[in-house]
Structure formats: C-alpha cells, structure tokens
C-alpha cells in the first residue's frame, strides 16, 4: 500500500530486501533480540528509521494476543465533568504509553452491543467513567477475559472501581451549610438510579439536621444545566416564607442552571439564597458563578484506576477491588465565602 504522496509504505518485507536478510531477522532485530549481532541490529534500526517504518499494530496483536488498546466509556458531553475526566485519562495514559479507543459516549447503561464492540476491537481492558453495566454485558467481558475498571462509579459484577467518597462529600457539604446557619435546604438531585447522586443526596440529608434544619424540597435536576434551570425557576416562584435558604445541587452543571434561574427572577446569591455544587468543574470557578463545590481527586482516581486495570490485564486472576478516595470542600462566593 502507498502512503500519501505515492511512496510505498515500509514493511518488514521491504526492509528485508533493503538489508539483504530474512524478514524474520528484521523482526527479531527490531525487537532487540540478542541472538542478532549488535552491529546488525544497529544497521537495521537505522534502515528502519530512514525508511519511516512503523510496526503493524494488527500483526503485533496476532503475535502477542494483545492489541495494546484500552476501551473508554465516557459520560455525556453535556456535562463538563466528563471532559475533565477525559483530559486526566489521556494525560495519565500518555505517561504510561497506553492508547484508548472511545467505545461509547453518553448517558444510559453499557448495553450488550457496547460490550460486544469491546471484543470486536480486541481491547485489552476497559475503563468505564459513566453509566452502569448490564449484568449480561459484564458477563460478556468476564467470559472473554476483558477486565473492567469503573471510575466515578460504584463497582458492578466482574469489575473493579475507583470513586470519590460521594457520601462523605455530601456530608461535608451538609455540615458546612448547617454550620453557616442555614435551616431550610433544597436538594437538586440527578434523578434515576445514579449511585453517585444518591450517595451525595443521602450524605447531605444525614448531616443537614438538628436545630430545626431539614431538607424541605427535592427536585430532579436530570444531571443537566436545563434541569437545574427548571429547579431554580420552581424555587424562585415560592413565597419568601417557604422558600429554602440554601440549595445543594449534586453536580456543578446543575448548580449553574439553578443560579441562572434564581438571578433571572431577581434573587441574590448568596444574600437571598446560598447555592452549592459538586465536582469543581472549571466553569464553576468563573466569576459569574463562583460556586462553593466539592472537588473530586480526579488525577488520583485515574492513576489508581489505571493501576487496577493494568494489574488485571497482566494477571487476570487478580481479585476485583473497590477504592474510595476523599475529596475536599472548596468554598467560594455562592455561599458568602
């Protein structure tokens, strides 16, 4: 096959012709096989470099049984948190010489066809950063020796996981708002069965109590800005006497929608109502929002997740693990901080 510009692509065969040795000798020399003399190895290396030779990944897969590829399942692009997570994955993978193939991006579960795609592309393992696996999809991966590690998700059958301690994060935010003197809270959750959202919600409710404090209202933020916008509009429409004095949105993208809706209807943040989020996405720190949020330790989560995945690729018998890492509260202007 010709490369762009019409120059034939260098292969093991063309290199063997140029060097006057067998194709097997070329292959062994390029792998550093000491059975080939060092002068010959050096000569072939220079020849390969000058010819622009690149190893054939497909052939390498056939000979080694590994593709060198890892599958990546991403969350919806509408939530900037997943762009942050992707950036962290790409940076950490590059430092380790790993390559990722995006298999699925968006909300919803990892369906059977996604698991089948993991096998079709012969990935060595998979990182799942959002969604849940169906039991059959998990079984497909397990039966075919494809290890799965979930980041930002609780573990499922046949998978390891690394996550922020979301329940603790909710507790930290609940205590913070309670100690700041707030007594009527609204929680804007994710809706559905998101384990992260549920843990944050329950942790907050457990900590925001005592001295007359309680969660007075709950809204489904649908994990989107628009969901937060709708919740904020509903809160703003309440009479002053019954309106919550603080809002805990279980993600920053929801909190941003809540804040825009409240301000559009004349409410001041934080003078009239405090708003908090979760994730510490970059936009949450912009002056227009300045959201008090809970920061997940993303770089550490990704590092630990890749450690787990690589260990299971190298030794499939390694037991599954579940790791929780603590985040930190970041106080900003949306709560008067």
C-alpha positions in Angstrom: 0.0 0.0 0.0 1.3 3.5 -0.9 1.5 6.3 1.7 0.2 9.8 0.9 2.3 11.1 -2.0 2.8 7.8 -3.6 5.8 6.5 -1.7 5.5 2.8 -0.8 5.0 2.1 2.9 8.0 0.5 4.6 7.2 -3.1 5.8 9.2 -6.0 7.3 9.4 -7.4 3.7 10.8 -4.2 2.1 13.3 -3.8 4.9 14.5 -7.4 4.5 15.1 -6.7 0.8 17.0 -3.5 1.6 19.1 -5.1 4.3 19.7 -8.4 2.4 18.5 -10.5 5.3 15.3 -12.5 6.0 12.1 -11.0 7.3 12.4 -13.0 10.5 15.8 -11.5 11.1 14.4 -8.0 10.6 11.6 -8.7 13.1 13.9 -10.1 15.7 16.4 -7.3 15.3 13.7 -4.6 15.7 12.6 -6.3 18.9 16.1 -6.2 20.3 16.7 -9.9 20.1 20.3 -10.5 21.3 20.6 -13.5 19.0 21.1 -10.9 16.3 24.5 -9.3 16.5 24.6 -5.7 17.8 26.1 -4.3 14.5 23.3 -5.9 12.5 20.6 -4.7 15.0 22.0 -1.2 14.8 22.2 -1.3 11.0 18.6 -2.5 10.7 17.4 0.2 13.2 18.9 2.9 11.2 17.5 1.5 8.0 14.0 1.2 9.6 14.2 4.8 10.8 15.3 6.2 7.5 12.6 4.3 5.7 9.9 5.6 8.1 9.0 2.1 9.2 6.3 1.7 11.9 5.3 -1.6 13.4 2.0 -3.0 12.3 -0.3 -3.0 15.3 -2.6 -5.6 13.8 0.3 -8.0 13.3 1.5 -7.3 16.7 -1.9 -8.2 18.1 -1.9 -11.5 16.3 1.6 -12.4 17.5 1.2 -11.3 21.2 -2.5 -11.8 21.7 -2.8 -8.2 22.9 -3.9 -5.1 21.0 -2.3 -2.5 23.2 -5.7 -0.8 23.1 -7.9 0.1 26.1 -11.6 0.8 25.7 -13.0 4.0 27.2 -16.7 4.5 28.0 -17.4 8.2 28.6 -20.3 10.1 30.1 -22.4 12.7 28.3 -20.6 15.6 26.7 -23.2 18.0 28.0 -21.6 17.6 31.5 -18.1 19.3 31.5 -17.0 17.0 34.3 -16.5 14.2 31.7 -14.3 16.5 29.6 -12.2 17.0 32.7 -12.1 13.3 33.3 -11.2 12.6 29.7 -8.3 15.0 29.9 -7.0 13.3 33.1 -7.3 9.9 31.4 -5.4 11.0 28.3 -2.6 12.6 30.2 -2.1 9.6 32.5 -2.3 7.2 29.6 0.2 9.1 27.6 2.7 9.0 30.5 2.3 5.2 30.5 2.4 4.7 26.8 -1.2 3.4 26.7 -3.8 4.1 24.0 -7.5 4.4 24.4 -10.3 3.8 22.0 -13.6 5.5 22.8 -16.3 2.8 22.6 -19.3 4.6 24.0 -20.1 8.2 24.9 -23.3 9.4 26.5 -25.7 8.6 29.3 -27.5 5.3 29.9 -26.3 1.8 30.5 -23.4 0.0 28.9 -25.5 -2.2 26.7 -24.7 -5.6 25.3 -23.7 -4.2 21.9 -21.1 -2.0 23.6 -19.6 -5.0 25.4 -19.5 -6.8 22.0 -17.7 -3.8 20.5 -15.0 -4.2 23.2 -14.4 -7.7 21.9 -14.6 -6.8 18.2 -11.8 -4.2 18.6 -9.9 -6.7 20.8 -9.2 -4.2 23.6 -7.1 -5.5 26.4 -9.3 -3.9 29.1 -11.8 -1.1 29.6 -12.3 2.0 31.8 -15.9 3.0 32.4 -16.3 6.6 33.6 -20.1 6.8 33.5 -23.2 4.7 33.2 -23.8 1.2 34.5 -23.2 -2.2 33.0 -26.0 -4.6 32.4 -25.3 -8.0 34.1 -25.1 -9.6 30.6 -22.6 -7.0 29.4 -20.4 -7.6 32.5 -20.7 -11.4 31.9 -19.6 -10.9 28.2 -16.5 -9.1 29.3 -15.7 -11.5 32.1 -16.1 -14.6 29.8 -13.7 -13.2 27.3 -11.1 -12.1 29.7 -11.6 -8.3 29.3 -11.0 -6.7 32.7 -13.2 -3.7 33.5 -12.5 -0.9 35.9 -15.1 1.8 36.7 -14.0 5.3 37.6 -16.5 7.6 39.2 -18.9 4.7 39.7 -19.6 2.0 42.2 -18.4 -1.5 41.3 -20.6 -3.9 39.5 -20.3 -7.7 38.9 -17.0 -8.6 37.3 -15.5 -5.1 37.7 -13.2 -3.1 40.0 -13.9 0.5 40.8 -12.3 3.8 42.0 -14.5 6.6 43.1 -14.6 9.7 45.2 -16.3 9.1 48.5 -19.5 10.8 47.4 -21.4 10.1 50.6 -18.7 11.8 52.6 -18.8 14.7 50.1 -22.5 15.2 50.7 -21.9 15.1 54.5 -19.2 17.7 54.3 -21.5 20.0 52.3 -24.4 19.4 54.7 -22.3 20.2 57.7 -20.9 23.3 56.1 -24.3 24.8 55.2 -25.7 23.9 58.6 -22.8 25.5 60.5 -23.2 28.6 58.3 -26.7 29.0 59.8 -28.9 27.6 57.0 -32.0 25.7 58.1 -34.1 25.1 55.0 -32.4 23.2 52.2 -33.4 22.2 48.7 -31.6 19.2 47.1 -31.5 19.1 43.3 -30.6 15.5 42.5 -29.8 13.6 39.4 -33.0 11.6 39.1 -32.9 8.0 38.1 -30.5 5.5 39.8 -27.2 7.3 39.7 -25.2 5.8 42.6 -23.1 8.9 42.9 -26.1 11.2 43.1 -27.9 9.0 45.6 -24.8 8.9 47.8 -24.3 12.6 47.7 -28.0 13.2 48.4 -28.1 10.8 51.4 -24.9 12.1 52.8 -26.1 15.6 52.7 -29.5 14.8 54.3 -27.8 12.9 57.1 -25.6 15.9 58.0 -28.1 18.7 57.5 -30.2 18.2 60.5 -30.6 19.4 64.1 -31.6 22.8 65.5 -34.6 22.9 63.1 -32.6 22.2 60.0 -34.1 19.9 57.3 -34.3 19.3 53.6 -37.7 20.9 52.7 -37.7 20.4 48.9 -36.3 18.0 46.3 -36.1 18.5 42.6 -34.9 16.3 39.7 -32.1 18.1 38.0 -31.7 15.4 35.3 -27.9 15.8 35.5 -28.2 18.8 33.1 -28.0 22.6 33.1 -31.6 22.7 31.9 -32.7 20.5 34.7 -31.1 22.9 37.2 -32.7 25.8 35.3 -36.1 24.3 35.9 -35.4 23.6 39.5 -34.2 27.1 40.1 -37.3 28.6 38.5 -39.5 26.5 40.8 -37.6 27.6 43.8 -37.7 31.3 42.8 -41.5 31.0 42.4 -42.0 30.0 46.0 -43.3 32.5 48.6 -40.4 34.0 50.6 -41.6 32.4 53.9 -41.4 28.8 52.5 -38.5 29.2 50.0 -35.3 27.3 51.0 -32.4 29.4 52.2 -29.9 27.1 50.6 -29.6 24.7 47.7 -27.4 21.6 47.3 -27.1 20.6 43.7 -25.4 17.2 43.3 -23.3 18.5 40.4 -21.9 21.8 39.3 -23.6 21.8 35.9 -27.0 21.5 37.8 -26.0 24.3 40.2 -25.1 26.6 37.3 -28.6 26.2 35.9 -30.1 26.8 39.4 -28.2 30.0 39.8 -29.1 31.5 36.4 -32.8 30.8 37.1 -32.7 32.4 40.5 -30.9 35.5 39.3 -33.2 35.9 36.3 -36.1 36.2 38.8 -34.4 38.8 40.9 -32.9 36.7 43.7 -29.5 37.5 45.1 -26.8 34.8 45.6 -25.9 34.4 48.4 -27.8 37.2 50.1 -31.2 35.7 49.5 -30.2 32.0 49.0 -26.9 30.1 49.0 -26.1 27.6 46.3 -23.6 24.8 46.3 -22.5 22.2 43.8 -20.2 19.2 43.4 -17.3 18.3 41.1 -15.4 21.6 40.9 -15.6 21.9 37.1 -13.6 24.8 35.7 -16.7 26.8 34.8 -17.8 26.7 38.5 -14.9 29.0 39.4 -15.7 31.7 36.9 -16.7 35.0 38.5 -20.3 34.7 37.0 -20.8 31.6 39.2 -18.1 31.3 41.9 -19.8 28.1 43.2 -18.9 26.6 46.5 -18.3 23.0 45.4 -16.7 19.7 46.4 -13.6 18.7 44.4 -13.2 15.1 43.4 -9.5 13.9 43.3 -9.6 13.2 39.6 -5.9 12.7 38.9 -5.6 10.3 41.8 -8.8 8.4 40.7 -7.4 8.0 37.2 -4.0 6.8 38.4 -5.5 4.2 40.7 -8.0 3.1 38.0 -5.2 2.5 35.5 -3.1 0.7 38.1 -6.1 -1.6 38.8 -6.7 -2.2 35.0 -3.1 -2.8 34.1 -2.7 -5.3 37.0 -5.7 -7.3 35.8 -4.5 -7.3 32.2 -1.2 -8.7 33.3 -2.8 -11.2 35.8 -6.4 -12.0 35.1 -6.7 -13.9 38.4 -6.2 -10.7 40.4 -9.3 -10.1 42.6 -11.6 -7.2 42.0 -11.1 -4.2 44.2 -13.2 -1.1 45.2 -11.4 2.0 46.3 -12.9 5.2 47.7 -10.8 8.4 47.8 -11.6 11.6 49.7 -12.2 14.9 48.0 -12.2 18.4 49.5 -14.6 21.3 50.1 -13.8 24.4 48.0 -15.6 27.5 49.5 -16.4 30.3 47.1 -18.7 33.3 46.8 -22.0 31.5 46.2 -22.2 30.8 49.9 -20.7 34.1 51.0 -17.3 32.6 51.4 
